[in-house]
Amino acid sequence: MELQKRLLQALGGLLGGLLLVTMVINLNPLRADVAAETSASAGLAQTLREVARSDPAQADAVADSVRLFITLLLLSGATLLAAWWSVQRRLRPLRELEAGLERLARGQPEAGLPTFRQPELRRVAGAIDTLATTLASSRAARHQLARQLVHVQEEERRALARELHDEMGQTLTAMNATAAHLERHAVTLPASEIATCAGELRRDLRQAALQLRQMLQALRPQGLAAGELPGALRELVDGWQARHTGIGFHLQLPASLPPMGDDAALTLYRVVQEALTNVVRHSGARHCAVAVTTAANEIRIDIVDDGCGMARGNPDSGGGLRGMAERLSMAGGHVQANEERDGGLRLSVVLPLTAGANNDGKRQ
């Protein structure tokens, strides 16, 4: 580890400096004699030999210096070895923590940390275990949302197939019968009856166009521009009102909406669409009101019905409320569900206007 290398380098430098100082201290008394003998000799080896022959005390001093140097060298090696072992032992818990974090990064459910003796390391390990639990919960929620997404997609496909079969299929069948009648009796039919058949065809064509527009309004694969949000909400509410669900829908819009990005407008539209679908499917309500209000820094939409509330057919059990919360969270907003005193449910959707910026960070 980097800390271990730095400690060993610092300790090695300290011991090396100690050796150098020791050599200087021990060789300093011999400097004058060695200098005198060096001037009279042609080489350093001959000088040392002559010094040893002329003065045995100086030879003993040199031998003592060499022995001291070797002793210090061995002591330095032993000190470095002991320091390396001590650092390895002290840094072992940190390597365990690092290995635990790597296991979490690889997607394992637990860090697998041992029980540490030091209180500080135990607290760090506890924080890592808490992080592992949170990550496991997040992964489980993500998998649950993925399954719900697949389920919702299949539900939408089945609903689209059912509407195509039940509504447009009947309209097209009626148009085909009228056209076949005209084809078989075109020569003998009076003009008034031909006009009646033509009127029926026009009526069925208008009905088919209306049904197709409602389906496209529900899908809207091309996205929703910010300036189209009020009109899109009106069409959405009017579309549910025209389906004779037994629920009276009411929409309240401000005179104008503040600037927002296309993604924010589409998020609000999808949340209202999901909320109204849940009202029709689960609430058993007779009335439903959608109110859009704006403040200095946010846009708010309240969807209020007089149905059964959360007691029966809880939208959250099917992932409806969770899906709204997830979609709004990605846009920087949130949703809250509260039961009304007189029965029914209020969904409050809040989206900060700063979340309505375009991708380049500019407002429209």
C-alpha positions as CSV (number, residue, x, y, z in Angstrom):
1,M,0.0,0.0,0.0
2,E,1.1,3.6,-0.6
3,L,1.2,4.4,3.2
4,Q,3.4,1.4,3.9
5,K,5.9,2.4,1.1
6,R,6.1,5.9,2.5
7,L,6.7,4.7,6.0
8,L,9.5,2.3,5.0
9,Q,11.1,4.9,2.8
10,A,11.1,7.5,5.6
11,L,12.6,4.9,8.1
12,G,15.2,3.8,5.6
13,G,16.3,7.4,4.9
14,L,16.5,8.0,8.7
15,L,18.7,4.9,9.3
16,G,20.9,5.8,6.2
17,G,21.5,9.2,7.6
18,L,22.4,7.7,11.0
19,L,25.0,5.4,9.3
20,L,26.5,8.3,7.5
21,V,26.8,10.4,10.6
22,T,28.4,7.5,12.5
23,M,31.0,7.0,9.8
24,V,31.9,10.7,9.8
25,I,32.3,10.7,13.6
26,N,34.5,7.6,13.7
27,L,36.7,8.5,10.7
28,N,37.3,12.2,11.8
29,P,40.2,11.4,14.2
30,L,42.1,9.6,11.5
31,R,41.7,12.3,8.9
32,A,45.1,14.1,9.7
33,D,47.1,10.8,9.8
34,V,45.5,9.5,6.7
35,A,46.2,12.8,4.9
36,A,49.8,12.8,5.9
37,E,50.4,9.2,4.8
38,T,48.4,9.8,1.6
39,S,50.8,12.6,0.5
40,A,53.8,10.2,1.0
41,S,52.2,7.2,-0.7
42,A,51.2,6.6,-4.3
43,G,47.9,4.8,-3.4
44,L,45.3,4.6,-0.7
45,A,45.8,0.8,-0.2
46,Q,49.5,1.2,0.4
47,T,48.8,4.2,2.7
48,L,46.5,2.1,4.9
49,R,49.0,-0.8,5.0
50,E,51.8,1.6,6.1
51,V,49.5,3.2,8.7
52,A,48.7,-0.3,10.1
53,R,52.4,-1.3,10.2
54,S,53.6,2.1,11.7
55,D,50.8,2.4,14.4
56,P,48.8,-0.7,15.5
57,A,46.5,1.6,17.5
58,Q,45.4,3.3,14.3
59,A,44.8,-0.1,12.7
60,D,42.6,-1.1,15.7
61,A,40.6,2.1,15.3
62,V,40.0,1.4,11.6
63,A,38.9,-2.2,12.5
64,D,36.6,-0.9,15.2
65,S,35.1,1.6,12.8
66,V,34.5,-1.2,10.2
67,R,32.9,-3.5,12.9
68,L,30.7,-0.6,14.1
69,F,29.6,0.1,10.5
70,I,28.7,-3.6,10.0
71,T,26.9,-3.6,13.3
72,L,24.9,-0.5,12.4
73,L,24.2,-2.0,8.9
74,L,22.8,-5.2,10.5
75,L,20.8,-3.2,13.0
76,S,19.4,-1.0,10.2
77,G,18.3,-4.2,8.3
78,A,16.7,-5.7,11.4
79,T,15.0,-2.4,12.1
80,L,13.6,-2.1,8.5
81,L,12.4,-5.8,8.7
82,A,10.7,-5.1,12.1
83,A,9.1,-1.9,10.7
84,W,7.9,-3.7,7.6
85,W,6.3,-6.5,9.7
86,S,4.7,-4.0,12.1
87,V,3.3,-1.9,9.2
88,Q,2.0,-5.0,7.5
89,R,0.2,-6.1,10.7
90,R,-1.2,-2.6,11.4
91,L,-2.4,-2.1,7.9
92,R,-4.1,-5.5,7.6
93,P,-7.5,-4.2,8.8
94,L,-7.4,-1.5,6.2
95,R,-6.8,-4.1,3.5
96,E,-9.8,-6.0,4.9
97,L,-11.9,-2.9,4.6
98,E,-10.6,-2.3,1.0
99,A,-11.4,-5.9,0.1
100,G,-14.9,-5.6,1.6
101,L,-15.6,-2.4,-0.5
102,E,-14.3,-4.2,-3.6
103,R,-16.8,-7.1,-2.9
104,L,-19.6,-4.5,-2.7
105,A,-18.4,-2.9,-6.0
106,R,-18.6,-6.3,-7.7
107,G,-22.2,-6.6,-6.7
108,Q,-22.0,-9.1,-3.8
109,P,-24.8,-8.6,-1.2
110,E,-22.4,-8.4,1.8
111,A,-19.0,-7.0,2.5
112,G,-17.9,-10.0,4.6
113,L,-15.8,-8.0,7.1
114,P,-14.3,-9.6,10.2
115,T,-14.8,-8.3,13.7
116,F,-12.1,-5.7,14.4
117,R,-10.6,-5.0,17.8
118,Q,-10.2,-1.3,17.4
119,P,-13.4,0.7,18.1
120,E,-12.7,3.1,15.2
121,L,-12.4,0.3,12.7
122,R,-15.5,-1.4,14.2
123,R,-17.4,1.9,13.5
124,V,-16.1,2.0,9.9
125,A,-17.1,-1.6,9.4
126,G,-20.5,-0.9,10.7
127,A,-20.9,2.0,8.3
128,I,-19.8,-0.3,5.4
129,D,-22.4,-3.0,6.5
130,T,-25.1,-0.3,6.5
131,L,-24.0,0.8,3.1
132,A,-24.2,-2.9,1.9
133,T,-27.8,-3.1,3.3
134,T,-28.7,0.1,1.5
135,L,-27.2,-1.1,-1.7
136,A,-29.0,-4.4,-1.5
137,S,-32.3,-2.6,-0.9
138,S,-31.6,-0.3,-3.9
139,R,-30.9,-3.3,-6.1
140,A,-34.0,-5.1,-5.0
141,A,-36.1,-1.9,-5.6
142,R,-34.5,-1.5,-9.1
143,H,-35.3,-5.2,-10.0
144,Q,-38.9,-4.7,-8.7
145,L,-39.3,-1.5,-10.8
146,A,-37.9,-3.4,-13.8
147,R,-40.5,-6.2,-13.3
148,Q,-43.2,-3.6,-12.9
149,L,-42.1,-1.8,-16.1
150,V,-42.4,-5.1,-18.1
151,H,-45.8,-5.7,-16.5
152,V,-47.0,-2.2,-17.3
153,Q,-45.8,-2.5,-20.9
154,E,-47.7,-5.8,-21.3
155,E,-50.8,-4.2,-19.8
156,E,-50.5,-1.3,-22.2
157,R,-50.2,-3.7,-25.1
158,R,-53.2,-5.7,-24.0
159,A,-55.2,-2.5,-23.4
160,L,-54.3,-1.3,-26.9
161,A,-55.2,-4.6,-28.5
162,R,-58.5,-4.6,-26.6
163,E,-59.4,-1.1,-27.7
164,L,-58.5,-1.9,-31.3
165,H,-60.7,-5.0,-31.2
166,D,-63.6,-3.6,-29.2
167,E,-63.9,0.0,-30.5
168,M,-62.1,0.4,-33.9
169,G,-63.0,-3.2,-34.8
170,Q,-66.7,-2.5,-34.4
171,T,-66.5,0.8,-36.2
172,L,-64.6,-0.7,-39.2
173,T,-67.1,-3.6,-39.3
174,A,-70.0,-1.2,-39.5
175,M,-68.3,0.7,-42.3
176,N,-67.6,-2.5,-44.1
177,A,-71.3,-3.6,-43.9
178,T,-72.4,-0.2,-45.2
179,A,-70.0,-0.2,-48.0
180,A,-71.0,-3.8,-48.9
181,H,-74.7,-2.8,-49.0
182,L,-73.9,0.0,-51.3
183,E,-71.9,-2.2,-53.6
184,R,-74.6,-4.9,-53.8
185,H,-77.5,-2.5,-54.3
186,A,-75.9,0.5,-55.9
187,V,-78.0,0.2,-59.1
188,T,-81.4,-0.2,-57.4
189,L,-81.0,2.0,-54.3
190,P,-82.8,5.3,-54.4
191,A,-80.8,8.4,-54.0
192,S,-82.1,9.1,-50.5
193,E,-80.9,5.7,-49.2
194,I,-77.5,6.2,-50.9
195,A,-77.3,9.5,-49.1
196,T,-78.2,7.9,-45.8
197,C,-75.5,5.3,-46.3
198,A,-73.0,8.0,-47.2
199,G,-73.9,9.8,-44.0
200,E,-73.4,6.6,-42.0
201,L,-70.0,6.1,-43.5
202,R,-69.0,9.7,-42.7
203,R,-70.2,9.2,-39.1
204,D,-68.2,6.0,-38.7
205,L,-65.1,7.6,-40.2
206,R,-65.4,10.4,-37.7
207,Q,-65.8,7.9,-34.9
208,A,-62.7,5.9,-36.1
209,A,-60.7,9.1,-36.3
210,L,-61.7,10.0,-32.8
211,Q,-60.8,6.6,-31.5
212,L,-57.4,6.7,-33.3
213,R,-56.7,10.2,-31.9
214,Q,-57.5,9.0,-28.4
215,M,-55.1,6.0,-28.8
216,L,-52.4,8.3,-30.1
217,Q,-53.0,10.7,-27.2
218,A,-52.5,7.8,-24.8
219,L,-49.3,6.7,-26.5
220,R,-47.8,10.0,-27.7
221,P,-44.5,8.3,-28.8
222,Q,-43.2,11.5,-30.3
223,G,-43.0,13.3,-26.9
224,L,-44.8,16.3,-25.6
225,A,-43.6,19.9,-26.1
226,A,-43.8,22.2,-23.1
227,G,-46.2,24.6,-24.8
228,E,-48.7,21.7,-25.5
229,L,-49.1,20.7,-21.9
230,P,-52.4,22.6,-21.1
231,G,-54.0,21.4,-24.3
232,A,-52.8,17.9,-23.7
233,L,-54.2,17.8,-20.2
234,R,-57.6,19.1,-21.5
235,E,-57.6,16.4,-24.2
236,L,-56.7,13.8,-21.6
237,V,-59.5,14.8,-19.2
238,D,-62.0,15.2,-22.0
239,G,-61.1,11.8,-23.3
240,W,-61.9,10.1,-20.0
241,Q,-65.1,12.1,-19.7
242,A,-66.2,10.9,-23.1
243,R,-65.7,7.3,-22.2
244,H,-68.7,7.2,-19.9
245,T,-66.9,5.8,-17.0
246,G,-69.5,7.1,-14.5
247,I,-66.9,9.6,-13.1
248,G,-67.3,13.3,-13.6
249,F,-63.9,14.9,-14.4
250,H,-63.0,18.5,-13.9
251,L,-59.8,20.3,-14.9
252,Q,-58.6,23.6,-13.5
253,L,-55.8,25.4,-15.2
254,P,-54.1,28.7,-14.6
255,A,-54.1,31.4,-17.2
256,S,-50.6,30.5,-18.3
257,L,-47.9,28.1,-17.3
258,P,-44.3,29.1,-16.6
259,P,-41.6,28.1,-19.1
260,M,-40.4,24.5,-18.7
261,G,-38.5,21.9,-20.6
262,D,-40.1,19.3,-22.8
263,D,-39.0,16.5,-20.4
264,A,-40.7,18.2,-17.5
265,A,-43.9,18.7,-19.4
266,L,-43.9,15.0,-20.5
267,T,-43.2,13.9,-16.9
268,L,-46.2,15.9,-15.6
269,Y,-48.5,14.6,-18.4
270,R,-47.5,11.0,-17.7
271,V,-48.1,11.3,-14.0
272,V,-51.5,12.8,-14.5
273,Q,-52.3,10.1,-17.0
274,E,-51.3,7.4,-14.6
275,A,-53.2,9.0,-11.8
276,L,-56.5,9.2,-13.8
277,T,-56.1,5.6,-15.0
278,N,-55.8,4.5,-11.3
279,V,-58.9,6.6,-10.4
280,V,-61.0,4.9,-13.1
281,R,-59.7,1.4,-12.3
282,H,-59.5,1.3,-8.6
283,S,-61.2,4.2,-6.8
284,G,-65.0,3.7,-7.4
285,A,-65.3,7.5,-7.4
286,R,-68.1,9.6,-8.8
287,H,-66.0,12.8,-9.2
288,C,-62.4,13.6,-9.9
289,A,-60.8,17.0,-10.0
290,V,-57.4,17.9,-11.5
291,A,-56.1,21.3,-10.4
292,V,-52.8,22.8,-11.7
293,T,-51.3,25.7,-9.8
294,T,-48.0,27.5,-10.0
295,A,-45.8,29.2,-7.4
296,A,-42.6,31.2,-7.6
297,N,-40.4,28.2,-8.0
298,E,-42.6,25.1,-8.6
299,I,-45.6,23.7,-10.4
300,R,-48.1,21.7,-8.5
301,I,-50.9,19.4,-9.7
302,D,-53.5,18.0,-7.3
303,I,-55.7,15.0,-8.4
304,V,-58.6,14.6,-5.9
305,D,-61.3,11.9,-6.1
306,D,-64.2,11.0,-3.8
307,G,-63.6,7.2,-4.0
308,C,-62.5,4.6,-1.6
309,G,-59.0,6.1,-0.9
310,M,-56.2,3.8,-0.1
311,A,-58.3,1.2,1.7
312,R,-59.2,-0.8,-1.4
313,G,-57.3,-1.1,-4.6
314,N,-54.3,0.7,-3.4
315,P,-52.4,2.0,-6.5
316,D,-49.1,1.5,-4.7
317,S,-49.7,-2.2,-4.6
318,G,-49.7,-2.3,-8.4
319,G,-46.7,-0.1,-8.6
320,G,-48.7,2.9,-9.9
321,L,-47.7,5.3,-7.1
322,R,-44.2,4.0,-7.0
323,G,-43.8,4.4,-10.7
324,M,-45.0,8.1,-10.4
325,A,-42.5,8.7,-7.6
326,E,-39.7,7.2,-9.6
327,R,-40.5,9.2,-12.7
328,L,-40.8,12.5,-10.7
329,S,-37.7,11.8,-8.8
330,M,-35.7,11.6,-12.0
331,A,-37.1,15.0,-12.9
332,G,-36.4,16.5,-9.4
333,G,-39.9,16.4,-8.1
334,H,-42.0,14.3,-5.8
335,V,-45.6,13.0,-5.2
336,Q,-47.5,12.5,-2.0
337,A,-50.7,10.6,-1.4
338,N,-53.2,11.6,1.4
339,E,-56.6,10.4,2.2
340,E,-59.3,13.0,2.4
341,R,-61.5,13.4,5.5
342,D,-64.7,12.7,3.7
343,G,-63.2,9.8,1.8
344,G,-61.3,9.7,-1.4
345,L,-57.6,10.3,-2.2
346,R,-55.5,13.4,-2.9
347,L,-52.4,13.0,-5.0
348,S,-50.1,16.1,-4.8
349,V,-47.5,16.3,-7.5
350,V,-44.8,18.9,-7.1
351,L,-42.1,19.6,-9.7
352,P,-39.5,22.4,-9.2
353,L,-39.4,24.8,-12.1
354,T,-35.6,24.5,-12.1
355,A,-36.2,20.9,-13.2
356,G,-37.9,22.2,-16.3
357,A,-34.7,23.3,-17.9
358,N,-33.6,21.9,-21.2
359,N,-30.7,19.5,-21.5
360,D,-28.3,22.4,-22.2
361,G,-29.4,24.0,-18.9
362,K,-31.3,26.9,-20.5
363,R,-34.9,27.6,-20.1
364,Q,-37.3,28.0,-23.0
